[in-house]
Each structure stands twice: as C-alpha cells, then as structure tokens.
Amino acid sequence: MPTHWTVTAIRAKADALEARGAGRITLAAETLGLMVTALRFLATEGMAERRASYTVEVWDASGNHIVEHIGSLSNHAAAHAAFDAACASRPNQRVTLRQGIRIVTRRGLDGEANLTA
C-alpha cells in the first residue's frame, strides 16, 4: 500500500468508487461491492498496524542492528507482555520495547533489565 494513503484518502476512494459505480472498468456489482467494503475495512481495521506505537525487537550483540522484529502493538499491556515473552525465550540476547524512538525498557546481554521509563 502506498505510504501516502491515509485513512481519509482511503475512505474518499471508497466513496468515489461507490458513487461512480464500475464506470470505465468492467466489474460485476458484487465485485464492486467487495472492493468498496475492502477499502472501508482497510481505512478502519486494516490501518491499526500503522498506528501501532510499540515495537519489540531483538538486537545483535553490538546493539547496533535489529536482527528480529518480534512485533508492533498498539496496546501498552500487550506490548509489555510481548517484551517479557521475548526476554524469556531469548535469555542471551538484547531485547527492547520501544514506543516510537523512545526506549520504554530493554534487557541487555547479561539478562539485566534496564527500565528507562
């Protein structure tokens, strides 16, 4: 999906497609309805991942490169649970929980947690 598509832009495209009908393209009415529904879904539920503000990541030994992206979450409690699970299953690796660029908490190679907020 193009990065310039916002929720508003997707909703506008769905409305325009529905108002215009199939127009210059040949679509069955059912297919047109499915396309409009899919666009509206994308504008609501489908955009949730883009709004996720927390990320859980595993870093290399130097702490300079992400080697595994565990997940992106929008719920604070779920993000902490994912962080805890990542730490438990990767005892000898650096793991971070970030909100945007801010590190919420991290666990170093020695297993020691460093709570930053």
Sequence and secondary structure as in RCSB ss.txt:
>XXXX:A:sequence
MPTHWTVTAIRAKADALEARGAGRITLAAETLGLMVTALRFLATEGMAERRASYTVEVWDASGNHIVEHIGSLSN
HAAAHAAFDAACASRPNQRVTLRQGIRIVTRRGLDGEANLTA
>XXXX:A:secstr
  TT  HHHHHHHHHHHHHHTTTTS   HHHHHHHHHHHHHHHHGGGHHHH  EEEEEE TTSSSEEEEEEEES 
HHHHHHHHHHHHHH TTSEEEEEETTEEEEEE TTS EEE  
